[in-house]
Amino acid sequence: MVHLRKTSRASWHGPVSSGSGTLDLGRRGPSLPFSLHSRVGEEPATNPEELLGSALAGCFAMSLANLAEENGTPAESVDASAVVHLVQTDEGFRIPTVELSCVARVPGAAEATVREMAERAERTCPVRLLYNADVTLSVEVKQ
C-alpha cells in the first residue's frame, strides 16, 4: 500500500478587504500571490479556486495518459482545463460546479475508446474524488 503525503502552504496578512497572501506550491515550488481582488476581481494573481482547477486538470490529464498507456495506445498529449464556479449562497460561498474539458491526442485509439478512457479518468482521479460538486466533462479527440 502506497501512502504519499504532499504539503502546500498558505499565509495571509491583514484584513480580507485590503490584505494579501501567498500560496506556496509543493516543497520547492513557486510562491504565488493572492488576495480578495484576485479572487473576486481582475487583479493579476491567483486564488484557491484556480489552484483547485489546476490540480483537477493535472490529475485528470495524468490519469487519462495512464489509461491510454495501459490500453497500449500511449497519449501524444492531453491538454485539460477546469472552470471552477464559485457562487455566493445564503450559506456562504460554495463551489457547486466544475467544468472539466480536454483535448486528447491518442494515436491508434478509436474516438469512442478515448472518450471511455476520459470518462473513467474523470471518475477515478484522486483530486476529482475530493470534490463535493458536480464535475462535468467535455472531451475533444484530435487525430
C-alpha positions in Angstrom: 0.0 0.0 0.0 1.4 3.4 -1.0 0.7 6.4 1.2 2.1 9.6 -0.1 1.9 12.9 1.8 2.2 16.2 -0.1 2.2 19.6 1.6 1.4 23.1 0.3 1.2 26.2 2.5 -0.6 29.5 2.5 -0.1 32.7 4.5 -2.4 35.7 4.8 -1.6 39.2 6.2 -4.1 41.9 7.0 -7.9 42.2 6.8 -9.6 40.4 3.9 -10.6 43.6 2.2 -7.1 45.0 1.9 -4.8 42.2 2.8 -3.0 39.7 0.7 -1.3 36.3 1.0 0.9 33.8 -0.7 0.2 30.2 -1.7 3.3 28.1 -1.7 3.2 25.2 -4.1 4.9 22.0 -3.0 8.3 21.6 -1.4 10.2 23.8 -3.8 7.5 25.3 -6.0 6.8 28.9 -6.5 5.1 31.2 -4.1 2.1 32.8 -5.7 0.3 35.9 -4.5 -3.4 36.0 -3.9 -6.0 38.4 -2.5 -9.7 39.1 -2.4 -9.2 41.2 -5.6 -7.6 38.2 -7.4 -10.4 36.0 -6.2 -13.5 38.1 -7.0 -12.0 40.8 -9.3 -9.4 41.0 -12.0 -6.2 41.5 -10.1 -3.4 39.6 -11.8 -2.6 36.9 -9.3 -4.1 33.6 -8.4 -6.7 32.3 -6.0 -7.6 29.0 -4.3 -10.3 28.2 -6.9 -7.8 28.4 -9.8 -5.4 26.2 -7.9 -8.2 23.6 -7.4 -8.9 23.8 -11.1 -5.2 23.3 -11.9 -5.0 20.3 -9.5 -8.0 18.7 -11.1 -6.9 19.3 -14.7 -3.4 18.0 -13.9 -4.7 14.9 -12.1 -7.2 14.2 -14.8 -4.6 14.6 -17.6 -2.2 12.2 -15.9 -5.0 9.7 -15.2 -6.1 9.8 -18.9 -2.5 9.4 -20.1 -2.1 6.4 -17.7 -5.2 4.7 -19.0 -4.2 5.3 -22.6 -0.8 3.8 -21.9 -2.4 0.8 -20.2 -4.6 0.5 -23.3 -1.5 0.1 -25.5 -2.1 3.4 -27.2 0.1 6.0 -25.3 -1.2 9.5 -25.4 0.7 12.0 -27.5 -0.9 14.8 -25.5 -3.7 15.6 -23.1 -4.5 19.3 -22.6 -7.0 19.7 -19.8 -8.7 22.7 -18.2 -11.1 23.2 -15.4 -13.5 26.1 -14.8 -14.4 26.3 -11.1 -17.6 28.1 -10.3 -17.5 30.0 -7.0 -21.1 31.0 -6.1 -22.3 33.0 -3.2 -25.3 31.4 -1.5 -27.3 32.2 1.6 -25.0 29.8 3.5 -21.8 31.4 2.1 -19.6 30.8 -0.9 -19.7 27.3 -2.4 -18.3 25.5 -5.4 -21.3 23.8 -6.9 -19.9 23.1 -10.3 -16.7 22.4 -12.1 -16.4 22.2 -15.9 -13.6 19.8 -16.9 -12.6 19.7 -20.5 -9.7 18.2 -22.5 -8.2 17.9 -25.9 -6.6 14.5 -26.3 -4.3 13.1 -28.9 -4.1 9.4 -28.6 -2.8 7.8 -31.8 -4.1 4.4 -32.5 -7.1 4.7 -30.3 -10.7 5.0 -31.6 -12.6 8.1 -30.6 -15.1 6.1 -28.6 -12.2 4.4 -26.7 -10.6 7.8 -25.9 -14.0 9.1 -24.6 -14.5 6.0 -22.4 -11.0 6.3 -21.0 -11.6 10.1 -20.4 -14.8 9.3 -18.5 -13.0 6.7 -16.4 -10.2 9.1 -15.7 -12.7 11.7 -14.6 -14.5 9.2 -12.3 -11.3 7.9 -10.7 -8.7 10.6 -10.5 -7.9 11.2 -6.8 -8.4 15.0 -7.0 -11.8 14.6 -8.6 -12.8 12.4 -5.7 -12.3 15.3 -3.3 -14.9 17.4 -4.9 -18.3 17.7 -3.3 -19.6 19.2 -6.5 -21.0 18.2 -9.9 -18.0 17.9 -12.2 -18.9 17.9 -15.8 -16.6 16.7 -18.5 -16.2 17.5 -22.2 -13.7 15.8 -24.5 -12.3 16.7 -27.9 -10.3 14.0 -29.6 -7.7 15.1 -32.1 -6.1 12.7 -34.6 
